[in-house]
Amino acid sequence: MAKKTKDARVQVILECTEHKTSGMPGTSRYITTKNRKNTTGRLELKKYNPILKKVTVHREIK
């Protein structure tokens, strides 16, 4: 059997940075996983925002 250790992979929520400043209602959020050992800082990815209808930068929120 495999050893039970603390998982390196954790779920994180990514939220759009441009949506907050646009003043439009709603939010664009994505859920993904990251490896805690390899990526210690906040994750930042370009994802599609369906409300703004364009690709924007999404940052990890706590």
C-alpha positions in Angstrom: 0.0 0.0 0.0 1.1 3.6 -0.6 2.2 5.8 2.2 -0.3 8.4 3.4 1.4 11.7 3.3 0.2 15.3 3.1 -0.9 16.0 -0.4 1.2 18.3 -2.5 -1.7 19.1 -4.8 -4.3 21.6 -3.5 -7.4 23.2 -5.1 -7.2 26.9 -5.8 -9.7 29.5 -7.0 -8.7 31.9 -9.8 -10.5 35.2 -10.1 -10.5 37.8 -12.9 -8.4 40.9 -12.2 -10.0 43.1 -14.9 -13.6 42.3 -13.9 -13.3 44.1 -10.6 -12.3 47.4 -12.3 -14.9 47.2 -15.1 -17.8 47.8 -12.7 -19.9 45.1 -14.3 -21.9 42.8 -12.0 -20.9 39.2 -11.4 -17.5 37.6 -11.2 -15.4 35.2 -13.4 -13.9 32.4 -11.4 -12.2 29.1 -12.2 -11.2 26.2 -9.9 -7.9 24.4 -10.6 -5.2 22.5 -8.8 -1.6 23.4 -8.3 1.4 21.6 -6.8 2.3 23.3 -3.5 5.9 22.2 -3.6 6.7 23.5 -7.1 4.6 26.6 -7.1 4.9 28.4 -3.8 3.6 31.8 -4.9 0.2 32.8 -6.2 -0.9 31.3 -9.5 -1.6 33.6 -12.4 -3.1 32.3 -15.7 -4.8 33.8 -18.7 -8.4 32.5 -18.9 -11.6 33.4 -20.8 -14.0 35.7 -19.1 -17.5 35.1 -20.5 -18.9 38.3 -19.1 -16.3 40.6 -20.7 -16.1 38.2 -23.7 -12.3 38.2 -23.9 -9.2 36.5 -22.4 -8.0 38.1 -19.2 -5.5 37.5 -16.4 -6.9 35.4 -13.5 -5.1 35.4 -10.1 -5.3 33.0 -7.2 -7.4 34.2 -4.3 -7.2 33.0 -0.7 
